[in-house]
Amino acid sequence: MPSPSAVEFEDQRSYLMAVAYRMLGSRAEAEDAVQEAWLRYAQQSEEIRDPRGWLTTVTARICLDQLNSARVRRTAYPGEWLPAFVIEPDADPAHRAELSDQVSVALLVVLERLTPEQRVAFVLHDAFAVPFDEVAAVLDSTPAAARQHASRARKAVAEGGVRHTAGLAEQRRVLDAFLAAAQSGDMRTLAAVLAPDVVAIGDGGGMVRTALRPVLGADKVARFFVGLLTHKLADLTDLKAEPVVVNGSAAMMLQGTRPDGSRLVVVSAVAVDDGRITGIFNQQNPEKISWG
């Protein structure tokens, strides 16, 4: 029989994973944080009256420490940074409801621009309704300071986010139209499915060549992808395109073999608003692509 503490913890595991993943942007790092919270929980000799609150605080503090450490590492990261992608097969209608609560790549990209304190305050309060006095305990600050961190984060998310309002079916339709136009070099059709302020971000992690800075604007993004699909990927053999889902958003996974025999995997997730693509996120770092 599991001990009562183990049962109580397992009841909270999925919730803690949701909290940690939104803070860290990495499923593996979130799992490590939750496991560390479990070890601390299991070592407690005194009765914990509110396991959920206690575990939320401990997990958030662990994530805050990781975020502060990650800031140093990501400053030296080559090129743009995107969260790790967890890939699922293209979702059927019955599965889409399960994906609706996932945090999108577009939001994770914006959260990465926040300070660790802002990110923790925003996730705890705005996403999970944790009171500011409890947020303050995590941040070792006052409730007023915690409120200010959340307010600044909220403003940054509102002003710097990529618009992403479409459902999965519309995302897929727009992405399919985009890929067909890019492969054929049809610039007019491409312009029709790209928002004027669209942004494309690539993450190669220094292992795969990709744009080192975001590509901004419909014209530049269109030309970039026409070149990618009709020239760079043209040298690949056994090229295969497969629709997948990344964080509840439509995506396309391209796989092929380079002339030197090495494999290339590119996963492109999109944000869609009002029938047009507002963001394209290309994950090419093989260490940040996994299958759920």
C-alpha positions as CSV (number, residue, x, y, z in Angstrom):
1,M,0.0,0.0,0.0
2,P,1.4,3.5,-0.9
3,S,1.9,5.7,2.1
4,P,-0.7,8.5,2.6
5,S,2.0,11.0,1.6
6,A,2.6,9.2,-1.7
7,V,-1.1,9.1,-2.5
8,E,-1.5,12.8,-1.8
9,F,1.5,13.6,-3.9
10,E,0.3,11.6,-6.9
11,D,-3.0,13.4,-6.7
12,Q,-1.1,16.7,-7.3
13,R,1.5,15.5,-9.8
14,S,-0.3,16.5,-13.0
15,Y,-1.1,20.0,-11.5
16,L,2.5,20.4,-10.4
17,M,3.8,19.4,-13.8
18,A,1.5,22.1,-15.4
19,V,2.9,24.7,-13.0
20,A,6.5,23.7,-13.5
21,Y,6.3,23.4,-17.3
22,R,4.8,26.9,-17.7
23,M,7.6,28.3,-15.5
24,L,10.5,26.4,-17.2
25,G,9.4,25.7,-20.8
26,S,10.9,22.3,-20.7
27,R,9.1,19.0,-19.9
28,A,12.3,17.3,-18.8
29,E,13.2,20.2,-16.4
30,A,9.6,20.3,-15.1
31,E,9.8,16.6,-14.3
32,D,13.0,17.1,-12.5
33,A,11.5,20.0,-10.4
34,V,8.5,18.0,-9.5
35,Q,10.6,15.0,-8.5
36,E,12.7,17.2,-6.3
37,A,9.5,18.5,-4.7
38,W,8.4,14.9,-4.0
39,L,11.8,14.1,-2.3
40,R,11.3,17.1,-0.1
41,Y,7.7,16.2,0.6
42,A,8.6,12.6,1.5
43,Q,11.2,13.8,4.0
44,Q,8.8,15.9,6.0
45,S,8.2,14.5,9.4
46,E,5.4,16.9,10.4
47,E,1.9,16.8,9.1
48,I,1.2,19.1,6.2
49,R,-2.4,20.4,6.4
50,D,-2.5,21.7,2.9
51,P,-0.4,19.4,0.6
52,R,-1.4,21.3,-2.6
53,G,-0.4,24.6,-1.2
54,W,2.9,23.3,0.3
55,L,3.8,21.5,-2.9
56,T,3.0,24.5,-5.1
57,T,5.3,26.7,-3.0
58,V,8.1,24.2,-3.0
59,T,7.9,23.4,-6.7
60,A,7.7,27.2,-7.5
61,R,10.8,27.9,-5.4
62,I,12.7,25.1,-7.2
63,C,11.6,26.5,-10.6
64,L,12.7,30.0,-9.5
65,D,16.2,28.7,-8.7
66,Q,16.3,27.0,-12.1
67,L,15.2,30.1,-13.9
68,N,17.9,32.2,-12.3
69,S,20.5,29.6,-13.3
70,A,19.0,29.3,-16.8
71,R,19.3,33.0,-17.4
72,V,23.1,32.7,-17.4
73,R,23.1,29.6,-19.7
74,R,20.7,31.2,-22.2
75,T,22.6,34.4,-22.4
76,A,25.4,32.3,-24.1
77,Y,22.9,30.3,-26.1
78,P,23.8,30.4,-29.9
79,G,21.0,32.2,-31.8
80,E,17.3,32.3,-30.7
81,W,16.0,30.1,-27.9
82,L,12.7,28.2,-28.2
83,P,11.1,25.9,-25.6
84,A,11.6,22.2,-26.0
85,F,8.9,20.6,-28.3
86,V,7.0,17.6,-27.2
87,I,5.5,16.1,-30.4
88,E,2.2,14.2,-30.7
89,P,0.6,12.7,-33.8
90,D,-2.0,15.0,-35.4
91,A,-4.9,15.0,-32.9
92,D,-8.3,13.6,-33.8
93,P,-11.4,15.5,-32.7
94,A,-11.8,13.4,-29.5
95,H,-8.3,14.2,-28.4
96,R,-8.5,17.9,-29.1
97,A,-10.2,18.7,-25.8
98,E,-7.3,17.2,-23.9
99,L,-4.9,19.6,-25.8
100,S,-6.9,22.8,-25.2
101,D,-5.4,23.4,-21.8
102,Q,-1.8,23.2,-23.0
103,V,0.3,26.3,-23.0
104,S,1.2,27.3,-26.6
105,V,4.7,27.7,-27.9
106,A,3.8,31.4,-28.7
107,L,3.1,32.0,-25.0
108,L,6.2,30.2,-23.8
109,V,8.3,32.4,-26.1
110,V,6.9,35.5,-24.5
111,L,7.3,34.1,-20.9
112,E,11.0,33.5,-21.7
113,R,11.5,37.2,-22.0
114,L,10.3,37.9,-18.4
115,T,12.5,38.0,-15.4
116,P,12.3,34.9,-13.2
117,E,10.3,36.8,-10.6
118,Q,7.8,38.1,-13.2
119,R,7.4,34.7,-14.7
120,V,6.8,32.9,-11.4
121,A,4.3,35.6,-10.2
122,F,2.4,35.5,-13.6
123,V,2.2,31.8,-13.7
124,L,1.1,31.3,-10.1
125,H,-1.4,34.1,-9.9
126,D,-2.7,34.5,-13.5
127,A,-2.7,30.9,-14.6
128,F,-3.4,29.1,-11.3
129,A,-5.0,31.8,-9.1
130,V,-2.5,31.5,-6.3
131,P,-3.1,34.5,-3.9
132,F,-0.4,37.2,-3.8
133,D,0.6,36.5,-0.2
134,E,1.5,33.0,-1.2
135,V,3.3,34.2,-4.3
136,A,5.2,36.6,-2.1
137,A,6.3,33.7,0.1
138,V,7.8,32.0,-3.0
139,L,9.6,35.1,-4.1
140,D,10.7,36.1,-0.6
141,S,9.1,39.5,-1.1
142,T,6.0,41.4,0.0
143,P,2.5,40.9,-1.6
144,A,2.8,44.3,-3.1
145,A,6.0,43.4,-4.8
146,A,4.6,40.1,-6.0
147,R,1.6,42.0,-7.4
148,Q,3.9,44.4,-9.2
149,H,5.9,41.5,-10.8
150,A,2.6,40.0,-12.1
151,S,1.4,43.3,-13.4
152,R,4.6,43.9,-15.4
153,A,4.5,40.3,-16.7
154,R,0.9,40.7,-17.8
155,K,1.7,43.9,-19.6
156,A,4.7,42.3,-21.4
157,V,2.6,39.3,-22.4
158,A,-0.1,41.6,-23.8
159,E,2.3,43.8,-25.7
160,G,4.8,41.3,-26.8
161,G,2.8,38.2,-27.5
162,V,2.1,36.6,-30.9
163,R,-1.6,36.5,-31.5
164,H,-2.9,33.0,-31.4
165,T,-6.7,32.6,-31.2
166,A,-7.6,30.0,-33.8
167,G,-8.7,26.5,-33.1
168,L,-6.7,23.4,-34.1
169,A,-8.8,22.8,-37.3
170,E,-8.2,26.3,-38.6
171,Q,-4.6,26.2,-37.7
172,R,-4.2,23.0,-39.7
173,R,-6.0,24.5,-42.7
174,V,-3.9,27.6,-42.7
175,L,-0.7,25.7,-42.2
176,D,-1.5,23.3,-45.1
177,A,-2.2,26.3,-47.4
178,F,1.1,27.9,-46.3
179,L,3.2,24.8,-47.0
180,A,1.6,24.2,-50.4
181,A,2.2,27.8,-51.5
182,A,5.8,27.8,-50.2
183,Q,6.6,24.6,-52.0
184,S,5.3,25.9,-55.2
185,G,6.8,29.4,-54.8
186,D,3.4,31.0,-55.0
187,M,4.2,34.3,-53.3
188,R,0.6,35.7,-53.8
189,T,-1.0,32.8,-51.9
190,L,1.7,33.0,-49.3
191,A,1.0,36.7,-48.7
192,A,-2.7,35.8,-48.2
193,V,-2.0,33.4,-45.3
194,L,0.7,35.5,-43.5
195,A,-0.2,38.4,-41.2
196,P,1.7,41.6,-42.1
197,D,3.6,41.5,-38.8
198,V,4.3,37.7,-38.8
199,V,7.5,36.6,-37.1
200,A,9.5,33.4,-37.7
201,I,11.9,32.2,-35.1
202,G,14.4,29.3,-35.5
203,D,16.3,27.4,-32.8
204,G,19.3,25.3,-34.0
205,G,21.1,25.3,-30.7
206,G,24.4,25.8,-32.5
207,M,24.0,22.3,-33.9
208,V,21.9,23.0,-37.0
209,R,22.2,26.1,-39.2
210,T,19.2,28.4,-39.0
211,A,18.4,32.1,-38.9
212,L,20.2,33.6,-35.9
213,R,17.6,36.3,-35.5
214,P,13.9,36.4,-36.0
215,V,12.6,37.0,-39.5
216,L,10.0,39.8,-39.4
217,G,7.3,40.7,-41.9
218,A,5.2,38.8,-44.4
219,D,7.5,39.5,-47.4
220,K,10.7,38.4,-45.6
221,V,9.1,35.4,-44.0
222,A,7.6,34.3,-47.3
223,R,10.9,34.5,-49.1
224,F,12.7,32.8,-46.3
225,F,10.4,29.7,-46.4
226,V,10.3,29.6,-50.2
227,G,14.1,29.4,-50.1
228,L,14.1,26.8,-47.4
229,L,11.7,24.5,-49.0
230,T,12.7,24.8,-52.6
231,H,16.5,25.1,-52.1
232,K,17.9,24.0,-48.7
233,L,15.6,21.0,-48.3
234,A,15.9,20.1,-52.0
235,D,19.2,18.3,-51.3
236,L,17.5,15.9,-48.8
237,T,16.6,12.4,-49.8
238,D,13.5,10.5,-48.6
239,L,12.1,13.9,-47.4
240,K,8.8,13.3,-45.5
241,A,6.3,15.8,-44.1
242,E,4.1,14.7,-41.3
243,P,1.3,16.8,-39.5
244,V,1.9,16.7,-35.7
245,V,0.7,18.7,-32.7
246,V,3.1,20.6,-30.4
247,N,1.6,22.0,-27.2
248,G,-1.9,21.8,-28.6
249,S,-0.9,23.8,-31.7
250,A,-0.8,22.6,-35.3
251,A,2.7,21.8,-36.5
252,M,4.6,20.1,-39.4
253,M,7.5,17.8,-38.9
254,L,9.9,17.5,-41.9
255,Q,12.5,14.7,-41.9
256,G,15.1,13.8,-44.5
257,T,18.6,12.6,-45.0
258,R,21.4,15.0,-45.9
259,P,24.0,14.2,-48.7
260,D,26.5,13.3,-45.9
261,G,24.1,10.7,-44.5
262,S,23.0,12.6,-41.4
263,R,19.4,13.1,-40.5
264,L,17.6,16.5,-40.4
265,V,14.5,17.0,-38.4
266,V,12.6,20.4,-38.5
267,V,9.4,20.9,-36.5
268,S,7.5,24.0,-37.4
269,A,4.7,25.1,-35.0
270,V,2.4,28.0,-35.9
271,A,0.3,30.6,-34.2
272,V,-2.8,31.7,-36.2
273,D,-5.2,34.6,-35.7
274,D,-8.0,35.7,-38.0
275,G,-7.1,33.2,-40.7
276,R,-3.5,34.2,-41.0
277,I,-0.2,32.9,-39.5
278,T,1.2,35.3,-37.0
279,G,4.1,33.2,-35.8
280,I,6.2,30.3,-37.0
281,F,8.5,28.5,-34.6
282,N,11.1,26.2,-36.1
283,Q,12.7,23.8,-33.7
284,Q,15.8,22.2,-35.2
285,N,17.9,21.6,-32.1
286,P,17.7,17.7,-31.9
287,E,18.2,17.9,-28.1
288,K,14.9,19.9,-27.8
289,I,12.7,17.6,-29.8
290,S,11.0,14.6,-28.1
291,W,7.9,12.5,-28.7
292,G,5.1,12.4,-26.2
